[in-house]
Amino acid sequence: MFRGWQVVAGAFIGMGFTTGIFTYAFTILVDPLRDEFGASLEQVMYSLTLGTLFGLGIGPLVGMLIDRSSVRHLMTLGCLLSAGGLYISSTVQSISAFSICMGFTMAVSMAAVSSMSGSAAVSRWFTVSRGRALGVAAMGTSLGGVVVPMLVAWWVDASGWRGALQNLALCAVFVIAPLVWLLIRNRPEEVGLHPEGIAPDRNQSGADSVAHVLALPEIVRMPAFWHLGLSMGAVFAAFSSMLANLAPYAARLGNGEAAISSLIAALSLAGLVGKLAFGFAADKVNLKVGLWVAHAMLLIAFAILLIEPGYPFLVLASVFFGLSTGGLLPVWNAIVARAFGVESFGRTMGIMGPVITLCILPAYAVVGRLFDATGSFTLGLWVFGGVILLGSVLLVPLRIVDHSPH
């Protein structure tokens, strides 16, 4: 078996752990945090807001380190820092302290352990099958979305939210970090191999051969950077803010903890299918069309939630949520690798991170404020449905040109 698939496995694990916590499992912590600290939904959402804010500084720094140093070392260190942050978050005595600690932990984890680092390593190991490899690696986020929330729900029930965070910290130290260290390798050349197993003289004319590393000013002057970054920011703002409130939304409709856990599991399993399907398609079809299809699926999910449906239709909405996020991640990563080059992948994703962050930053608090003001998620769904449409329009002028020597 080609050694690159072990790198895919390492990226799969890192993405699954971090995304499982901060994208999928966090919603399970919302009500226990509100109960213990007497906090409003808006106050709890500030932990995610701070996570995106801290990412403004941490993301670009990690992005540059990805291109200049070892992804293996970065991801392992990120696991250990995440463990420390999760443990400290479990000991705090106020919602403000929790928001700060959890926000910092989220920023470090998502930058150093999740998609940006893992996808950079995978992109260096694959060429003609890059979309498929990125799709398989991204499936980790969906499996993590099944496994991690189930564990967190179990631990919250057994030992409270503090015990759940401490158990996650132990997993990061004794399970995730060792696996990442064992599986991830920065480049195939470091172990005497070539990308996709193809020798350089057979691959020089391909679209993935990159002449030089792009400087940050070059990247930000490229129109594709802004078209893609702003579009992804709009869609991620809508997706992330509503997903973080899926549990309280479902609870308001009379669904219990078991039903809510099943919704998250359905979302994650659909994401597995979406990532694999979109990953394979990324090697064969127009990447921009792939993003539009993902946007359409997310709009369908929002439309179903607007009618405050019964449980079967909540499951259907969760499936469309999952299929959508399944398409976004591998296609986005494939576009960045193609348009900016694999040698500039880290710094491109790192500097695109603040653009996306500035879009996401107000989203969690806006959803919380709208709910606290109206007692319903309806207005938030309408507002962010419009944001998704804006993200689709921003892709219209996007031109994906291979960044390769001619």
C-alpha atoms as one frame of an Amber mdcrd trajectory, in Angstrom:
protein
   0.000   0.000   0.000   1.263   3.483  -0.864   2.661   5.153   2.254   0.574
   8.241   1.593  -2.554   6.448   2.763  -1.049   6.235   6.247  -0.717  10.004
   6.144  -4.389  10.152   5.150  -5.182   8.010   8.204  -3.275  10.376  10.489
  -5.085  13.397   9.046  -8.393  11.489   9.370  -7.782  10.971  13.099  -6.718
  14.547  13.787  -9.683  16.027  11.916 -12.098  13.628  13.580 -11.005  14.449
  17.108 -10.926  18.235  16.832 -13.977  18.697  14.625 -15.860  16.132  16.679
 -15.389  18.313  19.742 -15.802  21.871  18.506 -18.245  21.409  15.638 -20.423
  18.496  16.729 -20.090  17.780  20.458 -20.071  21.343  21.756 -23.837  21.585
  21.319 -24.203  18.873  24.013 -22.394  21.127  26.492 -24.618  24.162  25.904
 -27.458  23.383  28.301 -25.228  22.010  31.125 -23.145  25.202  30.924 -26.240
  27.406  30.987 -27.577  25.519  33.999 -24.356  25.623  36.025 -23.417  29.251
  35.386 -26.910  30.709  34.921 -25.771  31.979  31.536 -27.772  32.991  28.496
 -27.382  31.212  25.183 -25.532  34.258  23.841 -22.988  34.068  26.684 -22.306
  30.380  26.024 -21.844  31.075  22.311 -19.081  33.569  23.137 -16.690  30.640
  23.687 -17.033  29.770  19.998 -16.848  33.441  19.057 -13.575  33.782  20.977
 -12.307  30.605  19.331 -12.737  32.176  15.920 -11.260  35.465  17.186  -8.122
  33.808  18.549  -7.847  31.995  15.248  -7.201  35.354  13.579  -3.699  35.307
  15.019  -3.044  31.598  15.459  -4.208  30.451  12.003  -1.791  32.507   9.867
   1.120  31.632  12.173   0.402  27.910  11.951  -0.125  28.240   8.198   3.374
  29.625   7.696   4.829  26.954   9.967   3.110  24.253   7.899   4.999  25.380
   4.791   8.318  25.828   6.623   8.487  23.061   9.228   7.191  19.581  10.033
   3.441  18.990   9.965   4.060  15.895  12.048   5.607  17.941  14.848   2.949
  20.656  14.608   0.040  18.232  14.825   1.555  16.331  17.757   2.266  19.540
  19.673  -1.237  20.737  18.853  -2.706  17.583  20.416  -0.797  18.173  23.639
  -1.762  21.846  23.809  -5.385  20.890  23.158  -5.286  18.441  26.032  -4.008
  21.127  28.373  -6.664  23.573  27.236  -9.490  21.075  27.656  -8.365  20.204
  31.156  -8.053  23.844  32.225 -11.488  24.572  30.747 -12.922  21.828  32.951
 -11.729  23.570  36.131 -13.034  27.116  35.622 -15.644  28.713  37.887 -17.287
  31.261  35.576 -18.712  31.382  32.076 -16.229  34.132  31.167 -13.233  32.007
  32.156 -14.701  29.039  30.303 -15.169  31.097  27.146 -11.576  32.312  27.188
 -10.032  28.899  27.880 -12.241  26.991  25.482 -11.865  29.646  22.799  -8.066
  29.446  22.920  -8.179  25.647  22.903 -10.503  25.655  19.903  -8.229  28.021
  17.955  -5.091  25.944  18.604  -6.802  22.635  17.886  -8.497  23.671  14.656
  -5.311  25.256  13.293  -2.675  22.729  14.335  -4.512  19.400  14.435  -7.464
  19.604  12.061  -8.042  20.291   8.383  -5.393  22.925   7.652  -2.459  20.825
   8.835  -3.794  17.417   7.844  -4.899  18.501   4.382  -1.525  20.167   3.739
   0.276  16.897   4.432  -2.172  14.861   2.325  -1.903  17.298  -0.609   1.872
  16.794  -0.729   1.524  13.015  -0.973  -1.048  12.905  -3.798  -1.456  14.419
  -7.262  -3.980  12.837  -9.644  -5.923  11.282  -6.742  -5.686  14.305  -4.468
  -9.435  14.931  -4.351 -10.138  11.352  -3.337  -7.393  11.403  -0.682  -8.625
  14.707   0.733 -12.171  13.356   0.755 -11.157  10.231   2.679  -9.166  12.309
   5.178 -12.097  14.693   5.606 -14.346  11.723   6.393 -12.644  11.819   9.772
 -14.662  14.912  10.636 -17.864  12.959  10.081 -16.781   9.863  11.985 -15.608
  12.147  14.746 -19.041  13.730  14.613 -20.538  10.328  15.421 -18.056   9.004
  17.982 -17.074  12.130  19.926 -20.625  13.398  20.660 -21.649   9.905  21.780
 -18.701   9.796  24.168 -19.318  13.326  25.391 -23.022  12.653  25.983 -22.127
   9.500  27.913 -19.473  11.270  29.979 -21.725  14.269  30.679 -24.405  11.904
  31.951 -21.900   9.965  34.078 -19.663  12.734  35.449 -20.904  16.087  34.217
 -19.465  18.432  31.617 -16.248  18.854  33.626 -15.576  15.127  33.637 -16.336
  14.956  29.899 -13.694  17.595  29.112 -11.129  15.858  31.321 -11.728  12.568
  29.546 -11.260  14.304  26.188  -7.944  15.686  27.457  -6.785  12.193  28.360
  -7.760  10.921  24.911  -5.745  13.699  23.284  -2.604  12.780  25.239  -2.745
   8.995  25.201  -4.573   8.181  21.948  -4.594  11.004  19.386  -1.069  12.388
  19.837   0.676   8.964  19.576  -1.319   8.017  16.471  -0.565  11.332  14.763
   3.150  10.951  15.536   3.161   7.405  14.158   1.213   8.038  10.941   1.951
  11.564   9.709   5.001  12.288   7.572   5.607  15.756   6.184   6.648  14.911
   2.606   7.167  11.712   0.580  10.733  12.801  -0.242  11.615  12.496   3.450
  11.167   8.722   3.256  12.562   8.241  -0.257   9.211   8.274  -2.082   7.445
  10.491  -4.622   3.923  11.973  -4.630   1.442   9.298  -5.677   4.471   7.025
  -6.193   5.244   8.751  -9.514   8.854   9.717 -10.184   9.467  13.437 -10.904
  10.377  12.942 -14.584   6.933  11.394 -15.174   5.033  14.142 -13.407   6.724
  17.431 -14.282   4.171  18.478 -16.863   1.194  17.885 -14.579  -0.920  20.681
 -13.240   0.331  20.063  -9.730   3.957  20.902 -10.402   4.624  24.236  -8.701
   7.557  26.482  -9.543   7.826  28.442  -6.301   6.220  29.182  -2.974   3.872
  32.146  -3.199   4.577  35.049  -0.882   1.691  36.352   1.217   1.366  39.581
  -0.848   1.094  37.476  -4.017  -1.656  35.363  -2.479  -3.802  38.247  -1.285
  -3.508  39.995  -4.670  -5.065  37.005  -6.429  -8.817  37.532  -7.073  -9.429
  33.831  -6.412  -8.285  34.337  -2.814 -11.052  36.837  -2.079 -13.797  35.164
  -4.080 -13.168  31.838  -2.380 -12.368  33.166   1.107 -15.427  35.397   1.390
 -17.719  32.719  -0.027 -16.442  30.088   2.398 -16.673  32.579   5.248 -20.329
  33.287   4.523 -21.293  29.628   4.261 -19.263  28.522   7.290 -20.823  31.338
   9.338 -24.291  30.041   8.515 -23.432  26.367   8.931 -21.398  26.636  12.145
 -23.707  28.977  14.037 -26.825  26.923  13.375 -25.110  23.593  13.960 -23.904
  24.811  17.365 -27.572  25.373  18.270 -28.977  22.152  16.832 -29.378  20.534
  20.258 -31.295  23.402  21.902 -33.376  23.806  18.726 -34.361  20.134  18.763
 -34.995  20.213  22.521 -37.466  23.096  22.061 -39.452  20.832  19.741 -39.750
  18.211  22.483 -36.897  15.877  21.544 -34.902  14.188  24.301 -31.164  13.592
  24.597 -31.276  10.246  22.791 -33.132  11.759  19.839 -30.711  14.700  19.684
 -27.709  12.358  19.729 -29.304  10.443  16.852 -29.681  13.671  14.871 -25.984
  14.430  15.282 -25.135  10.865  14.312 -27.314  11.111  11.173 -25.612  14.380
  10.260 -22.186  12.859  10.692 -22.941   9.672   8.781 -24.338  11.714   5.895
 -21.127  13.710   6.026 -19.157  10.511   5.504 -21.085   9.850   2.319 -20.769
  13.454   1.193 -17.024  13.661   1.721 -16.366  10.440  -0.148 -18.678  11.358
  -3.037 -17.458  14.932  -3.364 -13.854  13.817  -2.896 -14.059  11.450  -5.851
 -15.916  14.064  -7.883 -13.233  16.675  -7.129 -10.815  14.757  -9.385 -13.285
  14.698 -12.274 -15.735  17.638 -12.308 -15.782  21.431 -11.981 -14.861  22.287
  -8.409 -16.962  25.460  -8.315 -20.061  23.484  -9.232 -19.254  21.149  -6.369
 -19.397  24.054  -3.911 -22.717  25.237  -5.353 -24.224  21.781  -4.886 -23.073
  21.816  -1.251 -24.666  25.251  -0.771 -27.970  24.004  -2.195 -28.021  21.096
   0.242 -27.430  23.441   3.170 -30.308  25.671   2.031 -32.597  22.636   1.922
 -31.649  21.833   5.529 -32.440  25.396   6.603 -35.783  25.310   4.776 -36.805
  22.161   6.650 -35.838  23.681  10.006 -37.922  26.780   9.269 -41.143  24.766
   9.454 -40.192  23.387  12.919 -40.861  19.823  11.754 -41.414  16.554  13.540
 -38.550  14.185  14.271 -38.439  12.350  10.879 -37.962  15.636   9.034 -35.382
  16.752  11.590 -33.428  13.652  10.613 -33.799  14.619   6.950 -32.522  18.127
   7.697 -29.554  16.603   9.523 -28.797  14.434   6.498 -28.709  17.486   4.224
 -26.528  19.293   6.769 -24.109  16.380   6.661 -24.057  16.044   2.881 -23.367
  19.766   2.612 -20.426  19.869   4.989 -19.218  16.659   3.352 -18.918  18.573
   0.097 -17.437  21.800   1.433 -14.229  20.577   3.023 -12.606  18.342   0.355
 -13.653  20.601  -2.538 -12.372  23.724  -0.770  -9.035  22.063  -0.018  -8.741
  20.793  -3.603  -9.358  24.303  -4.956  -6.660  25.795  -2.713  -4.125  23.101
  -3.666  -4.826  23.599  -7.371  -5.130  27.380  -7.518  -2.298  28.285  -5.130
  -0.043  25.201  -5.261   0.698  22.553  -2.647   3.878  24.329  -1.548   1.798
  27.386  -0.653  -1.135  25.431   0.804  -0.372  26.165   4.461   0.126  29.902
   4.160  -2.863  30.243   1.810  -5.159  28.448   4.229  -3.571  30.303   7.134
  -4.159  33.766   5.672  -7.589  32.788   4.327  -8.470  31.767   7.885  -8.770
  35.366   9.167 -11.012  36.279   6.235 -13.310  33.384   7.076 -13.005  34.108
  10.793 -14.169  37.696  10.381 -17.268  36.312   8.669 -17.907  33.681  11.347
 -16.972  35.872  14.315 -20.347  37.567  14.847 -22.457  34.598  13.746 -22.672
  32.667  17.032 -23.579  35.754  19.034 -26.074  36.905  16.386 -27.951  33.596
  16.567 -27.942  33.770  20.351 -29.109  37.401  20.384 -31.903  36.744  17.876
 -33.088  33.771  19.905 -32.967  35.664  23.203 -34.925  38.534  21.596 -37.601
  36.484  19.808 -37.657  33.171  21.676 -37.259  31.367  18.360 -34.582  30.326
  15.868 -36.787  31.282  12.900 -35.327  34.732  12.294 -31.800  33.345  12.545
 -32.582  30.724   9.917 -33.909  33.363   7.534 -30.917  35.639   8.074 -28.322
  32.931   7.550 -30.213  31.403   4.647 -29.630  34.746   2.953 -25.962  34.566
   3.944 -25.641  31.201   2.154 -27.113  32.716  -1.008 -24.577  35.538  -0.754
 -21.791  32.951  -0.516 -23.045  31.322  -3.714 -23.109  34.632  -5.579 -19.524
  35.372  -4.504 -18.379  32.254  -6.383 -19.725  33.471  -9.744 -16.540  35.389
 -10.741 -14.180  32.737  -9.308 -11.682  31.415 -11.859  -9.645  28.375 -10.828
  -6.343  28.516 -12.711  -3.647  25.929 -11.975  -0.702  27.614 -10.291   1.999
  25.747 -12.169   4.971  26.533 -14.393   4.353  26.733 -18.133
